[in-house]
Amino acid sequence: MESIKNVKWNSSINSIVFILLGLLLLIFPKESLSIGGYLIASILMLAGLGNIIGVIKNKGIETNGEGINLILSIAAITLSITIFTDPTWIIRMINMFIGVVLIISSIMNFLNLIQYKNNRTVAWWIYLVLVILVFIIGVVEIINPTFLTKIITQLVGASLIINTTITLFLNRRIKKYLLIEQKTDSE
């Protein structure tokens, strides 16, 4: 019985945290992205400093792996400083990269689409519309890399709220079912 109470307590705490996190992502997407950037920068800084302190404690570099590790640590610290100065920088860079990939992919798909059109495929224009849409999304990602990120962040927040609500509902149903099963077993 104690384990059921622990599961219920943990589930309640998780639900509250997820609903609050979902609300924050939904209502404050830009601020949430900044906090995420700060968290990533903090992790990179701590990892880099930890590795450098390890090299200092060992009084030097003994293997090539430790040398590479030191270089990566310095790069992590440099990247963390960049992110601390602009926490959404890394998100913008990732989105710009995704934009370039989408543009290249849509151009390649357009070239393939020309072959479909020549083969008299009936619905080639549907594919053309989709290729143009992907190309436009890629251009938008390059020009304004945080636009779609805000929307996606809000969708993640809404998904967290919906998923947690469903989980709470199902947990309540399972609890009622377990209580009914427990009563029938004890009789």
N, C-alpha and C positions, 0 to 999 in steps of 0.2 A: 504494500500500500504506500510505503514511503517513497518507493521509486516512481510510482504514478504521480505523487505530489511533486517530486523533483522535475519530472518531465513536464508537468503542467506549468510549474513555475518558470522553467527555462523557456518553454514555448511562449508564455505570456511576455517575458522580457524580450525575446527575439521579435515577437510581433510588434511590440511597442517601438523597438529600435528601427525595424524595417518600415513601419508606417511613418515614423518621424523622418527617416532618411528619404523615403519616397516623397513626402511633402516638401522637404528641403530641395530635392532635385526638381520637383515640379514647379515650385513657386520661385526658387532662386537658382536657375540653371547656371548663370554666369558665375555667381559667387561659389557655387558648388564646384564648378570646374577649377576655379582659382584655388580652393581648398585642396582639391585633388592634386593640382600642380604642386602646391606646397608640400603635401604628403610625399609625392614622388621625389621632390628635391631633397626632402629630409632623409628619406631612405637612401638615396644616392650619396648624400654627404656623409651619413653615418657609416655606410659600407666602405666608402673611399677612405675615410679617416681611420676606420678600424683596420683596414689592410695596411695603411701606412704605419700605424702604430705597431702592428705585427712585424713589419720589416725593421723598424727601429729597435724593437725588443730583441730581434734575432741578430742585431748588429750587422746588418748588411744583406746583400743579395747573394745567395749561394747557387741558385739554379736559374735557368732561362725562364722557367715558369714563374718564379718569384719576380723576375724582372718585368715580364709581361703583365703580371698582376699589379705591380707598382705603376706601370704606365696606364693600365685600365683604371686604377684607383685615382690617379691624377685626372684622367679624363672624366671620371664620374663626379669628382669634386668640381671641376670646371663646368660640367653640364648642370650640376645642382645650383651653382652660383647663377648661371644663365636663367634657370627656371625660377630661382628666387626673385630675380629682378623682374621677370615677366612670367607668372605662373601658367598662363595659357599658351605660352610659346610652344611647348612640346605638343600640345593638342593641335595647334595650328599647323605645325610641321607635319604631323601625321596626316591631317586632313588634306594638306596640299599634296602630299605623296599619293594619297588615295585619289585625289582629283587627277593627277597625272596618269595614274594607272587606269582610271575610268576613261580618260580621253584616248589613250593609246588603245585600250580594249575596244572602244566604240569605233575607232578608225579601222582596226583590224576586222571587226564585225561588219562594218560598211563594205569593205573590200570583199568579204565573203558573201555579203548580201547581193552584190552585183552579179555573182555567179548564179545565185538562186533566181534572180530576175531573168537572166538569160536562159535559164532552164524552164521558164514559164511557170514558176511556182505561183499559185493563185494568191496566196496571202503574203506576198513579199512586202507589201506596203505596211502591214502590221509590224513586221520586224524593223522596217525603216523608221517608223515612229518610235519604237523602243530604243533603237540605236541613237536617234537624235536626242531622245530624253536622257539617256545615259551620258551622252556628250555634254549636254547642257548642265547636268548635275556635276560633272567633272569640272567644267568651267567655273560654276558657282563655287565649288570647293576650293579652287585656286584663288579666285578673286576675293571671296569672303569665307575663309575657312571656318569661322566660328558660327556662321548662320545655321548650318545643318546640325552642328554639334549641340547648339542650344535645344533644337527640336528633339534630337535623339536623347539628350539628357532628360528632357521633360517626359518623353515616352518611357524611359527607364524608370523615372520616378512614379509615373502612373502605373506601370507594370508592377513595381514593388508593392504599391498600395493594393492593387487588385489581387495580386498573388497572396499577399498576407491576409487579406479579407477572406479569400477562398480557403486558405489554410485554417484560419480560425473557425470558419463555418464547418469544415470537415472535421477538425479536432473536436468540436462540440458534438457533432453527430457520432463520432467514434466513441466519445466519452459516454453518451447516452446508450449506445449499443453495448459497451463494456459493462455498464451498470445493469442493464437488462440481463446480459449473460451471467453476471455475477449473482444476481438475485435468483435466476433459475438454477444455477449450480448449487447454491446454498439451500435450496428447498428440497 
